[in-house]
Amino acid sequence: MSNKTALIIESDPAYSAQIATALESIGFVTEVVRDGDQGLARSKDAPPDLITLCVELPKMSGYAVCNKLKKAPRLKDVPLLIMSSEATPETFEQHRKLKTRADEYLIKTPALRLEEFLDKVRSIL
């Protein structure tokens, strides 16, 4: 998986560091942005090979970012993993029914469960 790029849209510095380390361990070059506007701008500049997106972001919800990413012709096919510390499995099930849904969903725990995270990433690549 060398030279693959991952964009991490995550407002929590500690959590984004865990995600970056996990993705780098399987060969990704990572970039972290802290809010949805930055994530959208960065994605449009150079579409990454993978996007991880936190629901709880400043200014704009991760669900709104997901909607915009999946509507953009150059970005709609980029694998997208959405994560939330507040969503329930039912919330994610409702989101899965949308046309502009994420490719995979993960409920965040205080510490990233590395294998579960990487399994979800591998499932969408």
C-alpha positions as CSV (number, residue, x, y, z in Angstrom):
1,M,0.0,0.0,0.0
2,S,2.9,2.4,-0.5
3,N,2.4,6.0,-1.5
4,K,-1.3,5.9,-0.5
5,T,-2.6,9.1,1.1
6,A,-5.1,9.4,3.9
7,L,-6.8,12.6,5.0
8,I,-7.8,12.6,8.7
9,I,-10.5,15.1,9.5
10,E,-10.5,15.1,13.3
11,S,-10.6,17.9,15.9
12,D,-9.1,15.8,18.8
13,P,-5.3,16.0,18.5
14,A,-4.7,12.8,20.6
15,Y,-7.2,10.8,18.6
16,S,-5.9,12.0,15.3
17,A,-2.4,11.1,16.3
18,Q,-3.6,7.5,17.0
19,I,-5.3,7.3,13.7
20,A,-2.3,8.7,11.8
21,T,0.0,6.2,13.6
22,A,-2.3,3.3,12.7
23,L,-2.6,4.3,9.0
24,E,1.1,4.9,8.7
25,S,1.8,1.4,10.1
26,I,0.1,0.0,7.0
27,G,1.9,2.3,4.5
28,F,-0.2,5.5,4.3
29,V,1.1,9.0,4.2
30,T,-1.3,11.0,6.4
31,E,-2.4,14.5,6.7
32,V,-4.5,15.8,9.6
33,V,-7.0,18.8,9.4
34,R,-9.0,20.0,12.4
35,D,-12.3,21.0,10.8
36,G,-14.7,20.3,8.0
37,D,-14.0,23.4,5.9
38,Q,-10.3,22.5,5.9
39,G,-11.1,18.9,5.1
40,L,-13.3,19.8,2.1
41,A,-10.7,22.3,0.8
42,R,-7.8,19.8,1.2
43,S,-9.8,17.0,-0.5
44,K,-10.6,19.1,-3.5
45,D,-7.0,20.2,-4.0
46,A,-5.7,16.6,-4.2
47,P,-8.1,13.7,-3.6
48,P,-6.7,11.3,-1.1
49,D,-6.9,7.5,-1.2
50,L,-8.8,7.4,2.1
51,I,-10.7,9.8,4.3
52,T,-11.4,9.3,8.0
53,L,-14.0,11.8,9.3
54,C,-15.1,12.6,12.8
55,V,-18.8,13.6,13.2
56,E,-18.0,16.0,16.1
57,L,-16.2,18.8,14.4
58,P,-16.2,22.6,15.0
59,K,-18.2,24.8,12.6
60,M,-19.7,21.9,10.5
61,S,-20.9,18.4,11.4
62,G,-19.0,15.5,10.0
63,Y,-22.3,14.3,8.5
64,A,-22.5,17.6,6.5
65,V,-18.9,17.1,5.4
66,C,-19.7,13.5,4.3
67,N,-22.7,14.8,2.3
68,K,-20.5,17.3,0.5
69,L,-17.7,14.8,-0.1
70,K,-20.0,12.2,-1.6
71,K,-21.7,14.8,-3.8
72,A,-18.4,16.0,-5.3
73,P,-17.7,14.2,-8.6
74,R,-13.9,13.9,-7.9
75,L,-14.4,12.7,-4.3
76,K,-17.5,10.5,-4.3
77,D,-15.6,7.3,-4.9
78,V,-12.9,8.0,-2.2
79,P,-13.3,5.5,0.6
80,L,-14.7,7.3,3.6
81,L,-14.8,6.0,7.2
82,I,-16.9,8.1,9.6
83,M,-16.3,8.0,13.3
84,S,-18.3,9.4,16.3
85,S,-18.0,9.3,20.0
86,E,-21.7,10.3,20.4
87,A,-23.5,8.3,17.7
88,T,-25.3,5.1,18.4
89,P,-25.5,2.1,16.2
90,E,-29.0,3.2,15.3
91,T,-27.8,6.7,14.3
92,F,-25.3,5.1,11.9
93,E,-28.0,2.7,10.6
94,Q,-30.1,5.7,9.6
95,H,-27.1,7.4,8.0
96,R,-26.3,4.2,6.0
97,K,-29.7,4.6,4.3
98,L,-28.7,7.9,2.7
99,K,-27.5,8.3,-0.8
100,T,-24.5,10.3,0.5
101,R,-23.5,7.7,3.1
102,A,-20.0,6.8,4.3
103,D,-18.4,3.6,3.3
104,E,-17.8,2.4,6.8
105,Y,-18.7,3.5,10.4
106,L,-16.9,3.3,13.7
107,I,-18.0,4.3,17.2
108,K,-15.0,5.9,18.9
109,T,-13.8,4.6,22.2
110,P,-11.5,6.6,24.5
111,A,-8.5,4.8,23.0
112,L,-8.5,3.7,19.4
113,R,-9.1,0.0,19.0
114,L,-6.3,-0.6,16.5
115,E,-7.3,-3.9,15.0
116,E,-11.0,-2.9,14.7
117,F,-10.1,0.4,13.0
118,L,-7.6,-1.3,10.6
119,D,-10.2,-4.0,9.7
120,K,-12.7,-1.3,8.8
121,V,-10.1,0.5,6.7
122,R,-9.1,-2.6,4.9
123,S,-12.7,-3.5,4.2
124,I,-13.3,-0.3,2.2
125,L,-10.0,-0.1,0.3
